[in-house]
């Protein structure tokens, strides 16, 4: 593993790069897999080793978990992690389901939202939930 800020090798367990002092999760100048300098800032794939480059800010595991527990039906945790398409879907299902629940039409929608939110909570706890860039949530 290599520092994304300076390109020096970093231990897998290290929280900061001992060469530059920056968190090993920060920076986008070097490939985290092979350490080659990234010349095109818009690149999503390393041209040397072919891995997906880590982009964006790390999302906090606890924040995502709390948002999913308390506001999971509204999809707020998905907005937080960058999954805006599914977040909007959850939000609309909740709104339409709540508005039509008096006619019993919305109850299946609310059931789907509840199951979806529960699955997201389980995935966050198990560590399989990622942000929109495919990065794991960070436990701080």
C-alpha positions in Angstrom: 0.0 0.0 0.0 1.2 3.5 -0.9 0.5 7.0 0.4 -1.9 8.8 -1.9 -0.2 12.1 -0.9 3.5 11.4 -1.4 3.7 7.9 -3.0 5.9 6.3 -0.3 5.1 2.8 0.9 2.9 2.8 4.0 2.1 -0.2 6.3 -1.4 -1.6 6.0 -2.1 -0.8 9.6 -0.7 2.7 9.6 -3.0 5.6 10.2 -0.6 8.2 8.8 2.3 8.2 6.3 5.6 8.4 8.3 7.2 10.2 5.3 4.8 13.1 4.9 2.6 12.9 8.0 -0.6 12.9 6.1 -3.4 10.4 6.8 -3.0 7.5 4.5 -6.5 8.0 3.2 -5.9 11.6 2.1 -4.5 12.8 -1.1 -5.0 11.9 -4.8 -1.5 12.4 -6.3 -0.4 8.8 -6.2 -1.9 5.4 -6.8 -2.6 3.7 -3.5 -1.8 0.3 -5.0 1.5 0.8 -6.9 2.6 4.3 -5.9 2.9 5.7 -9.4 2.2 9.4 -9.8 -1.2 10.2 -11.2 -0.7 12.7 -14.1 -4.4 13.1 -15.0 -6.5 14.3 -12.0 -9.7 13.0 -13.7 -8.4 9.4 -14.0 -10.4 6.7 -12.3 -8.1 3.8 -13.1 -4.3 3.7 -12.6 -2.6 3.4 -16.0 0.2 1.3 -14.5 -1.5 -1.3 -12.3 -5.2 -1.0 -13.5 -6.8 -0.6 -10.0 -9.6 1.8 -9.4 -8.2 5.0 -7.8 -9.7 6.1 -4.5 -11.5 9.4 -4.9 -13.5 11.6 -2.6 -13.6 12.1 1.1 -13.7 9.1 3.4 -17.2 8.6 5.0 -17.4 7.8 8.7 -18.9 4.4 9.6 -20.6 5.6 12.8 -22.2 8.6 11.1 -23.6 6.4 8.4 -24.8 3.9 11.0 -26.6 6.5 13.1 -28.2 8.1 10.0 -29.4 4.7 8.8 -30.8 3.8 12.2 -32.7 7.1 12.8 -33.4 8.3 9.3 -32.9 5.1 7.2 -36.4 5.3 5.8 -35.7 8.7 4.3 -32.5 7.5 2.7 -30.3 10.1 4.5 -27.5 7.7 5.0 -27.4 7.0 1.2 -27.3 10.8 0.5 -24.4 11.0 3.0 -22.4 8.2 1.2 -23.2 9.6 -2.3 -25.8 7.1 -3.5 -28.2 9.8 -4.5 -30.3 7.7 -6.9 -31.3 5.1 -4.4 -31.6 7.8 -1.7 -34.2 9.7 -3.8 -36.0 6.4 -4.4 -36.2 5.6 -0.7 -37.3 9.2 0.1 -40.1 9.0 -2.6 -41.2 5.6 -1.5 -41.5 6.8 2.1 -43.4 10.0 1.1 -45.8 8.2 -1.2 -46.2 5.3 1.1 -47.0 7.6 4.1 -49.4 9.7 2.0 -51.3 6.6 0.7 -51.1 4.4 3.8 -54.6 5.5 4.9 -55.9 3.7 1.8 -53.7 0.6 2.5 -51.9 1.2 -0.8 -48.9 2.7 0.8 -48.3 -0.1 3.4 -46.4 -2.3 1.0 -44.2 0.6 0.1 -43.4 1.4 3.7 -42.7 -2.3 4.3 -40.2 -2.3 1.4 -38.6 0.9 2.8 -38.3 -0.7 6.3 -36.7 -3.9 4.9 -34.3 -1.9 2.7 -33.3 0.3 5.7 -32.8 -2.8 7.9 -30.6 -4.4 5.2 -28.5 -1.2 5.0 -28.0 -1.2 8.7 -26.8 -4.8 8.7 -24.5 -4.1 5.8 -23.0 -1.1 7.6 -22.5 -3.0 10.8 -20.9 -5.9 8.8 -18.6 -3.6 6.9 -19.9 -4.4 3.4 -21.6 -1.0 2.8 -19.4 1.3 0.7 -19.6 4.9 -0.5 -20.4 5.8 -4.1 -16.7 5.4 -5.0 -16.5 1.9 -3.6 -14.5 2.9 -0.6 -15.2 1.2 2.7 -16.6 3.3 5.5 -14.0 4.4 8.0 -14.2 3.6 11.7 -12.5 6.5 13.5 
